[in-house]
């Protein structure tokens, strides 16, 4: 499916992603009030990694609620994504965004390496904070609830367990690394407009693969693998590490929307050649 923060800024863009072969999509994260985000340059690409500091730029929950109406017409799952500074913020946005709309699930990103204060509570994503935010949102929605953790989180396995105990239906593992930075040596200034940014892209794939494996062993709820996935074989690795589903994001920068169809075809081909009749046989295979 499409990862949040990439491309999913409107219903029209979501439709294009689904038409390209994605099995589902997560919209861009929505906050209580509109946000302009950080100054440009907000995204830079260097080799096998991207650095981004979008700063959760979005239209706010009022306009987003109207933008993402009548989602059933897209005929595939569309997942809401909400951010906030407090558990009450998260609950308010989720309740408002999903009321009367056809979202199939909700995802909460509980960390951001370039926008301090959002999803971290006092600057930290701890098991306690994870529990508090998850529980607050669980009280306002009956939709499946996925908690998106960062590889920077303190005790990823413990945070995942806290989310499960608070009522989460799945864990999205994970988010960008960082923050990181690059410096323009001519001007002696950071390249990014914000100075810092989250690191994503193929270079972080091995780290996120290990994180998926850790979370799979820690919880009994499904895991969604995310981070640096750019091919069908990458997706198979994620599933063997324990992912029940896989999200692609930065891969669009490198390969365009065709990456969804290409990844699916590569998966089908490999599975056929290796005697796998169902993706269910891939999930957690590395753990025996």
N, C-alpha and C positions, 0 to 999 in steps of 0.2 A: 504494500500500500504506500501511498504518498506520506512522507513524514511532515509534521507540522513545521511551519516557518519557510517552506519552499513552495512557491507557486500557488498555494491554496488561499489566495486573498479574496476570491470571489466565487460565486456559484458557476460562472462561466469558465473560469480557469480550472475549477474542480472537474467540470464536465469534460474538458480537454484531456485531463490526466486519465480519467476513467476510460475515455474513448481510446487512449493510447495503450490500454491493457492493464492498468492498475485494478486490483480487486477491491480497493477501497481507498479512502483518502481522509487525512486529518487536516482540518482547516488551520489557517494561521491563528496563533494564540490571540484571544480577545481579552481586553481589560475593561474595567468599569467605565473609565473615561477614555476618549480618543487620545492617542499618543502619536507624536510626530516622530519619535525615535531619535537616534543619534545622527550627528552630521556626517556627510560624505567626506571621504570614501568610507562606505559602510561594509563593503565586501571586497576582498582582494584574493586572487588566486596565485599560488606559487608552487609549481610542481604538483606533488600529490596531496596538497592540502589547501584548504580555504581558511581565511580568517574573516569572521563576520561580527559586526556590532550593529545589528539592525535596531536594537533597543526596543523590541516589541512594538514597532510602529503598527498601529491598527486603527480602525474607525470607531472603536468603542462599542459597548454592548447594545446600545439602542439601534445604531445603523446596521450592525452585524446581524441582529435579529431579523431585520427586514431583508438583508442581502441573502441570507441563507434560509429563506422560506421555500416551501414546496420542494424539498429535497428528494421526495419519492420519485419525482420525474427522472432523476439520474439513474435509478434502478440498481444502484450499488451502495454499500454502506458509506456514509459520511460521518466522521467523528468530530465532535466539537472539542475545542481546546480553549481552556480558560486560565487566566493568570490573576494573581492578586498579591497584596502585601500582608494580608491577614487571612486566617481561616474564614472569617466573615465575608471578606472580599471575594474569595473563591466561590463560596456558596451563593452569594448574590449574583455573580456573573453567570454561573452555571444555571441557576434557577431562571434567570431572565432570558438567557440565550436559548434554552431548550424548551421553554413554555410555548406550546403550539407549533413547534418546528419538528421536522422528521429526522433528527439526528439518531444514529444507531447506537452511539456510545459517547462517552466523555473521556477526554484525556487531560490530565493535569501535569504540566511541567514544573517540578518542584526544585528548580535550580536554573540559574542563568549566569554564565561566566562574564557577561558584559553589561548586565542591568541589575546592579545591587538592589536588594530589598524585595525583589519579586520572587516569591516561592521559597524563600530561604528562612524568613523569620529571624531577625537579629543577625542576619548574614551567614547563617549556617543551615544546611539541610541535614538534620539529625533524625534518628528514629522517632523521637518525641514530636518534633515538628511535623514529620511525615504523618504520624498518627492523627495529630490534631487537625490538619488540613483535610486528610482523607475522611475522617469522621464527620466533619462539618459539611462536606459536599455529599456524603452518603445520605445525610438527613434530608436533602432537598431533591434528590433524583433517584428514580428506580432504574435508570439506564445503566448498562454495564459501565464500570468505572475503572479506567486504567491510570496508574500513577507512573509518570515519567521521571526516572531517576537519572542523575548525572554520574559519570565515572569519577567525578570529584567528590561525590557524597561521602560522608563519614560513615564507614561500616555499611557498605551497599547491601549485604545480606540482611543485616539487622533492620535497615530502613525498609527493605522489601517485606520483611516479616511484619513490621509495624503497619505497613499499608494493608497487608492481608488481614491482620487482626482488626483493623478499623473498617473493613468492609469492601476493600478493593477487589475487583474481579480479575485483574491482570496487572502486570508490570511491564511498562515500556522501558527497555534498557538499551540505549540511553540517550545522551545528549552530547553536545560538543565539549571538548576538553578545554582546559585553560583557567583563566585567560592567557592568551599569548600576544605577542606583539612583533612588529617589524619596524625598523628604523630607516629613514631616508638619510643616508650618510652625507649627502650634499647639503641638506638643510638642517641636519642634526635634530630632526623632529620625527615623532612616530608617523608611520604611513597612514594608520587608521585615523579617521576624524575624531573618534572617541579615545584614541590612544591604545586601547586594548580590544581584544575580541576573542570569541570562541573559535577553537580550532576544529575543523571537520574535514571530511574527505577521506580518500583511500588510506592515507598515512595513519589514521587513528583506528583502522579496522581491527588490528590485532588486540588492541587494548579493550575495545568494546566487545569483541568475541569472548575474551576472558571474563568480562563483566557479566555477559549473558550466562556463561557457564556457572559463575558463582551464584547468580540469582536463581537459576534453575534448581540448584541444589538446596537453596534456602527456603523456597516456598512451594506450596501445593497448587497455586493458581497459574494460569498460562503466562508465558513471557513473550513479549514482542521485541525482536532484535532490531536495533537501529544504530547506525554509526559507521560510515565508511563503506557501506555495501554498494557495489557498483556493477555486479554481474550475477548471473544465475548461480555460478559456483560459490560466490561469496554468500549468497542466500542459503545454499545447501550447508555451508559451514556453520552459519548462524543457527540453522535448524538442528544440526547435529550437536551443537553446543547446548541446545535446549529451547530455542525459539519456536513457538507455535505459529508465528507469523513474522513477516519481515517488512521493515519500512525502508524506502529509498528517499534520499533528499539531495545531498550534494552531488549525487551521480547525474542529476539533470544538468548541472553546470558543465559536466565533462562530456556527456553523451546525448543530451537532449531528451525529449519525452519518449523517444524510441527505446530508451533503456528498459522500460517496463516490459514491452513485448519481447525485446531481445533477451532479457533475463529469464522470462518464462520459457522461451524456446530453448535456451541453454539448459535449464533445469529439466525440461521434458526429455531432451536428448540424452543427458547424462543418466537420468533415472532409467530410461529405456535400455541403455547400454549396460547398466549395472544391476538390472533386475528389481528395481523398485517400482511397485505398482501404485503406491500411495505415499504422499508426503508424510503421513502419520508415522511411517516406519523410519523417517529421518529424525524425528524429534527426539533429542537427547541421546542419539546413537553413540556418541563418544563416551557416555557414562555407562554404557552397557545396557 
